């Protein structure tokens, strides 16, 4: 079984964190969870009743954001990769500049230094030049920037369909097994 770190920071998009956790659990991944103070607040504001409890229940291990000595802060910890969903601009900046000031950003730095997948579901609009430069720095360091953009070509009906597709794409980028996100099928669209 693969171990995956899920970081939840304080950008809008708490549903993305829960969708990633559900999908990872369904795929049999063991989940290490780290939630920032801003992530806690966003889960409280945007999540349904019980969302935070469900997120914790889906994790095999939950770590305090302040515990920079946790197992996932070391490259010797055998994990397959990490997703930050949602990823705030503050968290992006810290990752891009190597500021390992909490467990979430330290665990992300570990993925980069160990050349493991790090997928950042960055959430902000519009983007400033600072945001764009931080995305370039993070990409140059090895991160994958995945803005949670709907796949309109799939003609989603419900917001939950959009969120599930984005979570599936993020997890597929970890290369844990066969890709599960719904692909673009041009022949089907022409019918």
C-alpha positions in Angstrom: 0.0 0.0 0.0 1.2 3.5 -0.8 1.4 6.2 1.8 0.4 9.7 0.7 0.7 13.0 2.6 -2.4 15.3 2.3 -1.8 18.9 3.3 -4.7 21.2 3.7 -4.0 24.9 3.8 -6.2 28.0 4.2 -7.4 28.7 0.7 -11.0 28.3 -0.4 -11.8 24.8 -1.6 -12.2 22.6 1.5 -14.3 20.2 -0.6 -11.1 19.5 -2.6 -9.3 18.2 0.6 -12.2 15.9 1.4 -12.6 14.6 -2.2 -8.8 13.8 -2.3 -9.0 12.0 1.0 -12.0 10.0 0.0 -10.5 9.0 -3.4 -7.1 8.1 -1.8 -8.9 5.9 0.8 -10.9 4.3 -2.0 -7.7 3.5 -3.9 -6.2 1.9 -0.8 -3.6 4.6 0.0 -2.6 5.2 3.6 -3.1 8.9 4.3 -1.0 11.1 6.5 -2.9 14.4 7.1 -1.6 17.8 8.0 -4.0 20.8 8.3 -2.9 24.4 8.8 -4.7 26.8 11.0 -6.1 28.5 7.9 -7.2 25.0 6.6 -9.0 24.4 9.9 -10.9 27.6 9.5 -11.8 27.0 5.8 -13.0 23.5 6.7 -15.2 25.0 9.4 -16.6 27.7 7.1 -17.0 25.7 3.9 -17.4 22.1 5.0 -20.6 20.4 5.8 -21.3 19.3 9.3 -19.0 16.4 10.1 -16.6 17.2 7.2 -13.6 17.8 9.5 -14.3 14.6 11.5 -14.6 12.6 8.2 -11.3 14.0 7.0 -9.6 12.9 10.2 -11.3 9.4 10.0 -9.9 8.9 6.5 -6.4 9.5 7.7 -4.2 6.7 9.1 -2.1 9.4 10.8 -2.9 13.0 11.6 0.0 15.3 12.5 0.0 18.7 14.2 1.1 21.5 11.9 3.7 22.5 14.5 5.3 19.0 14.8 8.3 19.6 12.4 9.8 16.5 14.0 7.1 14.1 12.7 8.0 11.2 10.6 6.9 12.8 7.3 9.4 15.7 7.9 12.2 13.3 7.0 13.2 12.0 3.6 13.6 8.5 5.1 9.8 8.3 5.6 8.5 6.1 2.8 5.7 8.0 1.1 4.7 8.0 -2.5 4.1 11.8 -2.7 2.0 14.6 -1.4 -1.0 16.7 -2.4 -1.7 20.1 -1.0 -5.5 20.7 -1.5 -6.3 23.5 -1.4 -3.0 25.3 -1.6 -3.0 28.9 -0.4 -0.7 31.5 -1.9 1.1 31.7 1.5 1.7 28.0 1.4 2.8 28.1 -2.2 5.3 31.0 -1.4 6.7 29.0 1.6 7.2 25.9 -0.6 8.6 27.9 -3.5 11.2 29.6 -1.3 12.0 26.6 0.9 10.6 28.0 4.1 10.1 24.9 6.1 8.4 26.8 8.9 5.7 24.2 9.7 5.1 20.5 9.1 3.0 21.1 5.9 5.7 23.1 4.2 8.5 20.8 5.5 6.7 17.7 4.2 6.4 19.4 0.8 10.1 20.3 0.8 10.9 16.7 1.6 8.9 15.6 -1.5 10.9 18.0 -3.7 14.3 17.0 -2.3 13.5 13.3 -2.6 12.2 13.9 -6.2 8.7 12.6 -5.3 5.5 14.0 -6.7 4.2 17.1 -5.0 0.9 18.3 -6.4 -0.3 21.8 -5.5 -4.0 22.7 -6.0 -3.4 26.4 -5.9 -6.4 28.5 -5.2 -6.4 32.3 -6.0 -7.9 34.5 -8.7 -6.8 36.7 -10.2 -3.1 36.0 -9.9 -0.5 38.6 -9.2 3.0 38.6 -10.6 4.2 37.4 -7.2 1.9 34.4 -7.4 3.0 33.5 -10.9 6.7 33.8 -10.0 6.1 31.5 -7.0 4.4 29.0 -9.2 7.4 29.1 -11.6 9.8 28.6 -8.7 7.8 25.7 -7.3 7.6 24.1 -10.8 11.3 24.6 -11.3 11.9 22.8 -8.0 9.8 19.9 -9.2 6.3 20.6 -7.9 3.2 20.1 -10.2 0.9 23.1 -10.2 -2.7 22.0 -10.7 -5.2 24.8 -10.4 -8.6 23.2 -9.6 -10.1 24.1 -13.1 -13.3 22.3 -14.1 -13.1 19.9 -17.1 -16.0 21.6 -18.8 -15.7 19.2 -21.8 -17.0 16.4 -19.5 -20.2 18.5 -19.1 -20.5 18.1 -15.3 -23.9 18.6 -13.8 -23.1 18.9 -10.1 -20.3 20.7 -8.3 -19.5 17.4 -6.6 -18.7 16.0 -10.1 -16.3 18.8 -10.8 -14.6 18.4 -7.4 -14.3 14.6 -7.8 -12.7 15.0 -11.2 -10.1 17.5 -9.9 -9.3 15.2 -7.0 -8.9 12.2 -9.4 -6.6 14.2 -11.6 -4.4 15.2 -8.6 -4.2 11.6 -7.4 -3.4 10.4 -10.9 -0.4 12.7 -11.0 1.0 10.7 -8.0 1.2 7.7 -10.4 -0.1 5.2 -7.7 -1.7 3.0 -10.3 -4.0 3.2 -13.3 -5.3 6.6 -14.1 -8.9 7.1 -12.9 -9.8 10.6 -13.9 -12.3 10.7 -16.7 -10.4 11.4 -19.9 -11.2 13.7 -22.9 -12.7 11.5 -25.6 -13.0 13.6 -28.8 -14.9 10.9 -30.8 -17.7 10.8 -28.1 -17.9 14.6 -28.2 -18.6 14.7 -31.9 -21.5 12.4 -31.8 
